[in-house]
Amino acid sequence: MIRLFSSFLLACILGITTPIVFAQVKIGFLATLSGPTAALGQDQYEGFMLAVEQRLGKLGGVPVTVLKEDDRQDPNLGARLVERLTQQDKVEFVTGVTFSDVMMSMAKPLARSGVLFVGSNAGPAPLAGKQCQSKFFFTSSQDEYQAGVMGRYAVDRGYRKTVFVAPDSEIGKEQLKGFKRYYSGEVVREVYLRLDQPEYAVALEQIRAAAPDAVVAYLPGDMGVSFIQRVAQTGALGKVPLLTIGTVDGITLPQLGDAALGVFASAVWGPDLPSPTNRTFVAAFEKRYGRIPSQYAAQGFDAALLIDGALRETKGGNADRREWHYAMRDARFASTRSGFKFLRNGFPVQDGHVFTVVKDHQGRATLKRVATPLEANPDAYWNECR
């Protein structure tokens, strides 16, 4: 023991920076895990933990301890939890985060801490642009990206007139901006719904009156479920295609079932993407949890794989965070998506797909890829990141 201490003291005096290898790595997982939107955060967590379990409690060959925290979709609580994880619990990584308002609240204390962050859902525009942080990485997408995918798809399909339906909120207007970034046709009407709106008769009449070539809807959660169920029950849209953003996914499909058949959805991930990692992930998730995974689960799984790759490349947990940072930036891991490359803002260059809802061999509603309108595409804000 004395000899080891003496060697360590001599190394400090001479300025030798021999890497310190951790006995374990602590990871703070922070997401929305309670309330009406808890399913999103829970899927992020289950995807992340599936990767850890497959590696017998290790990432990069290093044992990991995951400290799970629920922000309750409260930005102030999220900021406090980040401070506790980084200052009191001394985590080496923070991951997760479901919603962008929580992400923006926790960004400053997280950046001050110097702890590396791997986001697996929220992707606010400021953090992709002028407020980007060199130690932040995202295995999801910038919030407006999937709306842009649907904008390009609408152009490719020749839909010249569309109606855009969204909640009457800032995020709804951001999604419209993302859609218009790639859509060269005309949005003939914007229909904004109150978050507590129980009936859609007026909205559906406005859509019919506009006589669009397609309806584009950003209606997350229960609002989207209610809207699509109403459309299916009444046949209100007739043969007009329903193109959705953040509305039809692995979270809502079990509730929607047959009501969603034929509906289109834009996403960066789907269960039928052909990468070997994805096929293995989908099968393992179904075996473990008894259901088709969502994009949130896939993004959580990729977050764990990114950390796994960084720790493996630094040979089991180099204590110098700069080495972890460089390894994460290189993104040397086999993602559930084909090829994975980070821009300087920490967001990935990636494909944007469109899926339609079909039944699988078990009769379950699932997503089938029908197009990839954006290939190896950057987000719209990366060039603002300096």
For each residue, the residues with C-beta under 8 A, 3 or more apart:
1: 4 5
2: 5 6
3: 6 7
4: 1 7 8
5: 1 2 8 9
6: 2 3 9 10
7: 3 4 10 11
8: 4 5 11 12
9: 5 6 12 13
10: 6 7 13 14 16
11: 7 8 14 16 18
12: 8 9 15 16
13: 9 10
14: 10 11
15: 12
16: 10 11 12
17: 320
18: 11
19: 314 315 318 319 320 323
20: 318 319
21: 315 316 317 318 319
22: 25 62 92 316 317 319
23: 63
24: 62 63 64 65
25: 22 59 62 63 64 65 92 93 311 317
26: 64 65 67 89 90 91 92 93
27: 59 64 65 66 67 91 92 93 94 95 307
28: 66 67 69 82 85 86 89 91 93 94 95 115
29: 45 48 66 67 68 69 94 95 96
30: 69 71 78 81 82 85 94 95 96 97 106
31: 40 41 42 44 45 69 70 71 96 97 98 121
32: 35 37 38 40 41 70 71 72 73 98 99 102
33: 38 41 42 45 68 70 71 72
34: 38 70 72
35: 32 38 72 73
36: 221 222
37: 32 40 41 73 98 99 221
38: 32 33 34 35 41 42
39: 42 43 251
40: 31 32 37 43 44 98 121 251 294 296
41: 31 32 33 37 38 44 45 70 96 98 296
42: 31 33 38 39 45 46
43: 39 40 46 47 250 251 293 294 296 297 300
44: 31 40 41 47 48 96 98 120 121 296 297 299 300 303
45: 29 31 33 41 42 48 49 68 96 300
46: 42 43 49 50 285 288 289 297 300
47: 43 44 50 51 120 281 285 293 296 297 298 299 300 301 302 303 304
48: 29 44 45 51 52 66 95 96 120 300 301 303 304
49: 45 46 52 53 66 304
50: 46 47 53 54 281 284 285 288 297 301 304
51: 47 48 54 55 59 301 304 305 308
52: 48 49 55 57 58 59 64 66 304
53: 49 50 56 57 288
54: 50 51 284
55: 51 52 58 59 308
56: 53
57: 52 53 63 64
58: 52 55 61 62 63 64
59: 25 27 51 52 55 62 64 304 307 308 311
60: 307 308 309 310 311 312 313 314 316 317
61: 58 311 312 316
62: 22 24 25 58 59 311 316 317
63: 23 24 25 57 58
64: 24 25 26 27 52 57 58 59
65: 24 25 26 27
66: 27 28 29 48 49 52
67: 26 27 28 29 85 89 91
68: 29 33 45
69: 28 29 30 31 81 84 85
70: 31 32 33 34 41
71: 30 31 32 33 74 75 77 78 81 97 98 102
72: 32 33 34 35 77
73: 32 35 37 98 99 101 102
74: 71 77 78 102
75: 71 78 79 101 102 104 105 106
76: 79 80 105
77: 71 72 74 80 81
78: 30 71 74 75 81 82 97 102 103 105 106
79: 75 76 82 83 105 106 108 109
80: 76 77 83 84
81: 30 69 71 77 78 84 85 106
82: 28 30 78 79 85 86 94 106 109 110 113
83: 79 80 86 87 88 109 113
84: 69 80 81 87 88 89
85: 28 30 67 69 81 82 88 89 91 94 115
86: 28 82 83 89 90 91 94 109 110 113 115
87: 83 84 90 113
88: 83 84 85
89: 26 28 67 84 85 86
90: 26 86 87
91: 26 27 28 67 85 86 94 115
92: 22 25 26 27 115 116 321 324
93: 25 26 27 28 115 116 117 118 307
94: 27 28 29 30 82 85 86 91 110 115 116 117 118
95: 27 28 29 30 48 117 118 119 120 300 303 304 307
96: 29 30 31 41 44 45 48 119 120 121 300 303
97: 30 31 71 78 102 103 106 119 120 121 122
98: 31 32 37 40 41 44 71 73 102 121 122 296
99: 32 37 73 102 103 121 122
100: 103 104 122 123 124 143 171
101: 73 75 104 105
102: 32 71 73 74 75 78 97 98 99 105 106 122
103: 78 97 99 100 106 107 119 122 123 124 127
104: 75 100 101 107 124 126 127
105: 75 76 78 79 101 102
106: 30 75 78 79 81 82 97 102 103 109 110
107: 103 104 110 111 127 131 133 136
108: 79 111 112
109: 79 82 83 86 106 112 113
110: 82 86 94 106 107 113 115 117 133 136
111: 107 108 114 133 135 136
112: 108 109
113: 82 83 86 87 109 110
114: 111 135 321
115: 28 85 86 91 92 93 94 110 135 321
116: 92 93 94 135 137 321 324 325 328
117: 93 94 95 110 133 135 136 137
118: 93 94 95 137 138 139 303 306 307 328
119: 95 96 97 103 122 123 136 137 138 139 140 303
120: 44 47 48 95 96 97 138 139 140 296 299 300 302 303
121: 31 40 44 96 97 98 99 140 296 299
122: 97 98 99 100 102 103 119 140 143
123: 100 103 119 127 128 138 140 141 142 143 145 347 379
124: 100 103 104 127 128 142 143
125: 128 129 142 143 144 174 380 381
126: 104 129 130 131
127: 103 104 107 123 124 131 132 133 136 345 346
128: 123 124 125 132 142 345 347 379 380 381 382 384 385
129: 125 126 132 345 381 382 384 385
130: 126 384 385 386
131: 107 126 127
132: 127 128 129 136 344 345 346 384 385 386
133: 107 110 111 117 127 136 346
134: 325 346
135: 111 114 115 116 117 321 325
136: 107 110 111 117 119 127 132 133 346
137: 116 117 118 119 306 328 329 342 346
138: 118 119 120 123 141 142 346 347 348
139: 118 119 120 299 300 302 303 306 335 348
140: 119 120 121 122 123 268 299
141: 123 138 145 146 268 347 348 350 352 379
142: 123 124 125 128 138 145 347 379 380 381
143: 100 122 123 124 125 171 174 175 178
144: 125 147 148 174 175 177 178 181 379 380
145: 123 141 142 148 149 178 268 352 377 379 380
146: 141 149 150 178 245 246 266 267 268 352
147: 144 150 151 175 176 177 178 179 181 218 245 266
148: 144 145 151 152 178 179 181 182 352 374 380
149: 145 146 152 153 182 266 267 268 352 353 354 373 374
150: 146 147 153 154 179 216 243 244 245 264 266 354 373
151: 147 148 154 155 178 179 180 181 182 183
152: 148 149 155 156 182 183 352 373 374
153: 149 150 156 157 243 264 266 354 371 373
154: 150 151 157 159 162 179 183 185 214 216 243
155: 151 152 158 159 182 183 184 185
156: 152 153 371 373
157: 153 154 214 241
158: 155 213
159: 154 155 162 185 212 213 214 241
160: 185 186 213
161: 185 186 188 210 211 212 213
162: 154 159 183 185 186 187 188 212 213 214 215 216 243
163: 187 188 189 190 191 206 207 210 212 214 215 216
164: 176 179 187 189 190 191 216 217 218
165: 191 192 193 203 207 215 216 217 218 219 227
166: 169 172 173 175 176 190 191 192 193 217 218 219
167: 171 172 192 193 194 195 218 219 220 223
168: 172 192 193 194 195
169: 166 172 173 195
170: 173 174
171: 100 143 167 174 175
172: 166 167 168 169 175 176 192 218
173: 166 169 170 176 177
174: 125 143 144 170 171 177 178
175: 143 144 147 166 171 172 178 179 218 245 246
176: 147 164 166 172 173 179 180 187 190 218
177: 144 147 173 174 180 181
178: 143 144 145 146 147 148 151 174 175 181 380
179: 147 148 150 151 154 164 175 176 182 183 187 216 245
180: 151 176 177 183 187
181: 144 147 148 151 177 178 380
182: 148 149 151 152 155 179 373 374
183: 151 152 154 155 162 179 180 187
184: 155
185: 154 155 159 160 161 162 213
186: 160 161 162
187: 162 163 164 176 179 180 183 190 216
188: 161 162 163 210 212
189: 163 164 206 207 210 212
190: 163 164 166 176 187
191: 163 164 165 166 203 206 207
192: 165 166 167 168 172
193: 165 166 167 168 197 200 203 219 223 227
194: 167 168 197
195: 167 168 169 223
196:
197: 193 194 200 203 223
198: 226
199: 202
200: 193 197 203 204 226 227 230
201: 204 205
202: 199 205 206
203: 165 191 193 197 200 206 207
204: 200 201 207 208 230 231 234 236 237
205: 201 202 208 209
206: 163 189 191 202 203 209 210
207: 163 165 189 191 203 204 210 212 215 236 237 240
208: 204 205 211 236
209: 205 206
210: 161 163 188 189 206 207
211: 161 208
212: 159 161 162 163 188 189 207 215 240
213: 158 159 160 161 162 185 240 241
214: 154 157 159 162 163 240 241 242 243
215: 162 163 165 207 212 237 240 241 242 243
216: 150 154 162 163 164 165 179 187 243 244 245
217: 164 165 166 224 227 242 243 244 245 247
218: 147 164 165 166 167 172 175 176 244 245 246 247
219: 165 166 167 193 223 224 227 244 247
220: 167 223 224 246 247
221: 36 37 224 225 252
222: 36 225 226
223: 167 193 195 197 219 220 226 227
224: 217 219 220 221 227 228 244 246 247 248 252
225: 221 222 228 229 252 255 256
226: 198 200 222 223 229 230
227: 165 193 200 217 219 223 224 230 231 247
228: 224 225 231 232 242 244 247 248 256 259 260 263
229: 225 226 232 233 256 259
230: 200 204 226 227 233 234 236
231: 204 227 228 234 235 236 237 242 259
232: 228 229 235 258 259 260
233: 229 230 259
234: 204 230 231
235: 231 232 238
236: 204 207 208 230 231
237: 204 207 215 231 240 242
238: 235
239:
240: 207 212 213 214 215 237
241: 157 159 213 214 215 264
242: 214 215 217 228 231 237 262 263 264
243: 150 153 154 162 214 215 216 217 264 265 266 354
244: 150 216 217 218 219 224 228 247 248 263 264 265 266
245: 146 147 150 175 179 216 217 218 265 266
246: 146 175 218 220 224 249
247: 217 218 219 220 224 227 228 244 252 265
248: 224 228 244 252 253 256 260 263 264 265 357 367
249: 246 252 253 265 267 294 295 296 367
250: 43 253 271 291 292 293 294 295 296 297 367
251: 39 40 43 254 294 296
252: 221 224 225 247 248 249 255 256 260
253: 248 249 250 256 257 260 292 357 364 365 366 367
254: 251 257 291 364 365
255: 225 252
256: 225 228 229 248 252 253 259 260 357 365
257: 253 254 260 365
258: 232 261 359 365
259: 228 229 231 232 233 256
260: 228 232 248 252 253 256 257 263 357 365
261: 258 357 358 359 365
262: 242 356 357
263: 228 242 244 248 260 356 357
264: 150 153 241 242 243 244 248 354 355 356 357 370
265: 243 244 245 247 248 249 354 355 356 357 367
266: 146 147 149 150 153 243 244 245 352 353 354 355 373
267: 146 149 249 270 295 352 353 354 355 367
268: 140 141 145 146 149 295 337 350 351 352 353
269: 273 278 295 298 299 336 337 353
270: 267 273 295 353 355 367 368 369
271: 250 278 282 292 293 366 367
272: 367 368 369
273: 269 270 278 336 337 338 353 369
274: 278 279 338
275: 278 279 334 335 336 337 338
276: 279 280 334
277: 280 281 305 334 335 336
278: 269 271 273 274 275 281 282 298 336 337
279: 274 275 276 282 283
280: 276 277 283 284
281: 47 50 277 278 284 285 293 298 301 336
282: 271 278 279 285 286 292 293
283: 279 280 286 287
284: 50 54 280 281 287 288
285: 46 47 50 281 282 288 289 291 292 293 297 301
286: 282 283 289 290 291 292 293
287: 283 284
288: 46 50 53 284 285
289: 46 285 286 293
290: 286
291: 250 254 285 286
292: 250 253 271 282 285 286 360 364 366
293: 43 47 250 271 281 282 285 286 289 297 298 301
294: 40 43 249 250 251 297 298
295: 249 250 267 268 269 270 298 299
296: 40 41 43 44 47 98 120 121 249 250 251 299 300
297: 43 44 46 47 50 250 285 293 294 300 301
298: 47 269 278 281 293 294 295 301 302 336
299: 44 47 120 121 139 140 269 295 296 302 303
300: 43 44 45 46 47 48 95 96 120 139 296 297 303 304
301: 47 48 50 51 281 285 293 297 298 304 305 336
302: 47 120 139 298 299 305 306 333 335 336 337 340
303: 44 47 48 95 96 118 119 120 139 299 300 306 307
304: 47 48 49 50 51 52 59 95 300 301 307 308
305: 51 277 301 302 308 309 333 334 335
306: 118 137 139 302 303 309 310 328 331 333
307: 27 59 60 93 95 118 303 304 310 311 328
308: 51 55 59 60 304 305 311 312 333
309: 60 305 306 312 313 327 328 331 332 333
310: 60 306 307 313 314 324 327 328
311: 25 59 60 61 62 307 308 314 316 317 324 327
312: 60 61 308 309 315 316
313: 60 309 310 327 330 332
314: 19 60 310 311 317 318 323 324 327
315: 19 21 312 318
316: 21 22 60 61 62 311 312
317: 21 22 25 60 62 311 314
318: 19 20 21 314 315 323 324
319: 19 20 21 22
320: 17 19 323 324
321: 92 114 115 116 135 324 325
322: 325 326
323: 19 314 318 320 326 327
324: 92 116 310 311 314 318 320 321 327 328
325: 116 134 135 321 322 328 329
326: 322 323 329 330
327: 309 310 311 313 314 323 324 330 332
328: 116 118 137 306 307 309 310 324 325 331 342
329: 137 325 326 342
330: 313 326 327
331: 306 309 328 335 340 341 342 348
332: 309 313 327
333: 302 305 306 308 309 340
334: 275 276 277 305
335: 139 275 277 302 305 331 338 339 340
336: 269 273 275 277 278 281 298 301 302
337: 268 269 273 275 278 302 340 350 351
338: 273 274 275 335 351
339: 335 376
340: 302 331 333 335 337 348 350
341: 331 348 349
342: 137 328 329 331 346 347 348 349
343: 346 347 348 349 378 379 382 385
344: 132 382 385
345: 127 128 129 132 379 381 382 385
346: 127 132 133 134 136 137 138 342 343
347: 123 128 138 141 142 342 343 378 379 382
348: 138 139 141 331 340 341 342 343
349: 341 342 343 376 377 378
350: 141 268 337 340 376 377
351: 268 337 338 372 374 375 376 377
352: 141 145 146 148 149 152 266 267 268 372 373 374 375 377
353: 149 266 267 268 269 270 273 369 371 372 373
354: 149 150 153 243 264 265 266 267 369 370 371 372 373
355: 264 265 266 267 270 367 368 369 370
356: 262 263 264 265 367 368 370
357: 248 253 256 260 261 262 263 264 265 365 366 367 368
358: 261 365 366 367 368
359: 258 261 363 364 365 366
360: 292 363 364 366
361:
362:
363: 359 360
364: 253 254 292 359 360
365: 253 254 256 257 258 260 261 357 358 359
366: 253 271 292 357 358 359 360
367: 248 249 250 253 265 267 270 271 272 355 356 357 358
368: 270 272 355 356 357 358
369: 270 272 273 353 354 355 372
370: 264 354 355 356
371: 153 156 353 354
372: 351 352 353 354 369 375
373: 149 150 152 153 156 182 266 352 353 354
374: 148 149 152 182 351 352 377
375: 351 352 372
376: 339 349 350 351
377: 145 349 350 351 352 374
378: 343 347 349 382
379: 123 128 141 142 144 145 343 345 347 382
380: 125 128 142 144 145 148 178 181
381: 125 128 129 142 345 384 385
382: 128 129 343 344 345 347 378 379 385
383:
384: 128 129 130 132 381
385: 128 129 130 132 343 344 345 381 382
386: 130 132
